[in-house]
């Protein structure tokens, strides 16, 4: 399923090892408790890549060092996305990968 051709379905196992490590840290410590990363900033969805929702519905999180383009976006309804490109598609790399919940 794609929105504007920029979202693809993926599996947790498809995440890079470094990103999976950060994801496990968030899950272990809580999504507001990793001070070295930018946690829980509202994701505006200005480009309309994700399904349209009310303001504040999506929150974004670093998925790597601050200089990394990797991001997580969580929806209030449980949706979970990973962006390896800081929300922009590059060639065959999509803006978002929709990762199913556990």
N, C-alpha and C positions, 0 to 999 in steps of 0.2 A: 504494500500500500504506500502510495506516495502523495504528498501534498506539493503541488507545484514542481514535481519531479525532484524534490530535494530530501525526501525522507525514504529510507529503506529499512526493512525489518532486519534485525540481527539477533544474535544470541550473546549472552554474557561471555561465553567462551571465545567469541570473536574479538573481544576487547584486547588491546595491547596489554601485555603483562604489567607494565608500570601503571596503567590506568585502572586495571583490575585491582591492583594493590591499594590504590587510593580509594576505590569504591568500597573495598572491604574495611578500610579504616573508618570511612563514614558510617557504614552499617554497624560497626562495632562501637563507635564512640558517639554516634548521633550526628545528624546533619548540621548541627550548629556548633560543633565542638572541635573543629580543626583550625586553630588560630593561624597556622602558617599559610592557610589557603583562604581565598575569598569565599565566604559561606553565605548562602541564603540571600543573595541579591535578587530583587524582582527582575524577571526576564520579561521585557516588554513585547517581544514577538513583533517588532515593528515591520520586519520584512514579510511577515505573514507566512513563514515557513511551516509553523505548527498550526494545528486546527485552532480557529478563532475561539477565544474564551474571554471572560471578563478580566479586567486589569488586576494584577496580583495573583492570578491563577497559577502562573508558571514561576518557578524560582530557579536561579542558576547557581552553579558551584564550580570552582576550579577542579579539574580532574588531573592536574599535574602542577608543576612549579608555575609561579605567576607569569613567567615568560613563555609558557607553553600555550598553544592554541586550544588544547583539550578542555572541554567543558561538559558538565552534566546539566541537564534541565529536568526538573521534576514538576509534574502537574498535580494540582490539588486532588484530582481523581485517581491518582496512583500511576499515571503515565510516567515513563522514564525514557529519556533520550540521552544519547552521547553525541557530542560534536567533536570530530577530530580537527576541524578547520575553523574554530571560533565562529561558527554559524554561516560560513560561506562555502558553496560548493566549489571544488577545484578539479577540473577535468572530470574524471570518473569517480572522484571522492564526493559523496553526498554531504550536504550540510548537517544532516542528522541521521543517526541510526536509532531506531526505536527498539529498545531492549525490553522484552517481556519481564514481568515481575516474577518473583520466586514462586 
